[in-house]
Every structure is written in structure tokens, then in C-alpha cells.
Amino acid sequence: MTITLALSLILGIVILLLLSSINQVNKLQQQVNLLDKEQHTQNSEIAVLMRNHLKHQEMLLQHIEILKYLVEQDPALNSGKMYFSGPMGEA
């Protein structure tokens, strides 16, 4: 009878520990799910930032090309240009 009581007590303790560990696993699973959602959000934001960066770089190159064209077309800016005509002195 004492063996049955001792085994029942041990079984009760094991069941409580098992339930506690299941609870902890569920909490960890919730944290992993939250981290996964956060990572997905960050990845989406990074993708948007990279796309915007590429658009800005393309726009900047277009503006540079436009400025080069306007400088070439403006006679006031072109009048001061010195074209290379050979050696001018010592280096």
C-alpha cells in the first residue's frame, strides 16, 4: 500500500512537471511566432527601402545628365571653357 501511495505521489509530481513544461513550450512557441512576424515586417521594410534607394539613384543620374546637357547648351557657361591645345607648362 505504501508503494502504491509513493508511486501515485511520484506520478502526480511527474504530471505537474509535464504540464508545466507543456505550458513553457507554448509560451516559447508564441514568442517564436511573434519574432517571425517581426522579421517578416522588417524584411518588407528593407525591400521597400532598397527599391526607393534604387529609384533615387536613377533619378539622381537623370538629373546629372540633364544638368550636363543644360551646361553644354548654355552659351554663357560654354564661353569660359578652355580646350586643351597641347602642353602648357611644367607639371
C-alpha positions as CSV (number, residue, x, y, z in Angstrom):
1,M,0.0,0.0,0.0
2,T,2.8,2.4,0.7
3,I,4.4,1.6,-2.6
4,T,1.2,2.4,-4.4
5,L,0.9,5.7,-2.5
6,A,4.6,6.6,-3.2
7,L,4.1,5.7,-6.9
8,S,0.9,7.8,-7.1
9,L,2.7,10.7,-5.5
10,I,5.6,10.4,-7.9
11,L,3.2,10.1,-10.8
12,G,1.3,13.3,-9.7
13,I,4.6,15.2,-9.5
14,V,5.6,14.0,-13.0
15,I,2.2,15.0,-14.4
16,L,2.6,18.5,-12.8
17,L,6.1,18.9,-14.3
18,L,4.9,17.7,-17.7
19,L,2.0,20.2,-17.7
20,S,4.4,22.9,-16.6
21,S,6.8,22.1,-19.4
22,I,4.0,22.0,-22.0
23,N,3.0,25.5,-20.8
24,Q,6.5,26.7,-21.2
25,V,6.8,25.2,-24.7
26,N,3.5,27.0,-25.7
27,K,4.9,30.3,-24.4
28,L,8.1,29.8,-26.4
29,Q,6.1,29.0,-29.5
30,Q,4.2,32.2,-29.1
31,Q,7.4,34.2,-28.8
32,V,8.8,32.4,-31.9
33,N,5.6,33.4,-33.8
34,L,5.9,37.0,-32.7
35,L,9.6,37.1,-33.8
36,D,8.7,35.6,-37.2
37,K,6.0,38.3,-37.7
38,E,8.5,41.0,-36.7
39,Q,11.2,39.6,-39.1
40,H,8.7,39.5,-41.9
41,T,7.8,43.1,-41.3
42,Q,11.4,44.1,-41.2
43,N,12.2,42.3,-44.4
44,S,9.3,44.0,-46.1
45,E,10.5,47.4,-44.9
46,I,14.0,46.7,-46.1
47,A,12.7,45.7,-49.5
48,V,10.8,49.0,-49.8
49,L,13.9,51.0,-48.7
50,M,16.1,49.2,-51.3
51,R,13.5,49.9,-54.0
52,N,13.3,53.6,-53.0
53,H,17.1,53.8,-52.9
54,L,17.4,52.5,-56.5
55,K,14.7,54.9,-57.7
56,H,16.5,57.8,-56.1
57,Q,19.8,56.7,-57.6
58,E,18.2,56.5,-61.0
59,M,16.6,59.9,-60.6
60,L,19.9,61.4,-59.4
61,L,21.7,60.1,-62.6
62,Q,18.9,61.5,-64.7
63,H,19.3,64.9,-63.1
64,I,23.0,64.8,-63.6
65,E,22.5,64.1,-67.3
66,I,20.0,66.9,-67.6
67,L,22.4,69.3,-65.9
68,K,25.3,68.2,-68.2
69,Y,23.0,68.9,-71.2
70,L,21.9,72.3,-69.9
71,V,25.5,73.3,-69.2
72,E,26.5,72.3,-72.8
73,Q,23.6,74.3,-74.3
74,D,24.2,77.5,-72.3
75,P,26.5,79.8,-74.2
76,A,27.4,81.8,-71.1
77,L,28.7,78.7,-69.4
78,N,30.5,77.5,-72.5
79,S,32.3,80.7,-73.2
80,G,34.8,80.2,-70.4
81,K,35.8,76.7,-71.4
82,M,39.5,76.2,-72.2
83,Y,40.1,73.4,-74.7
84,F,43.3,71.5,-74.4
85,S,45.7,72.7,-77.1
86,G,48.9,71.0,-76.1
87,P,51.5,71.3,-73.4
88,M,51.1,74.4,-71.3
89,G,54.0,74.2,-68.9
90,E,55.8,72.0,-66.5
91,A,53.9,69.6,-64.2
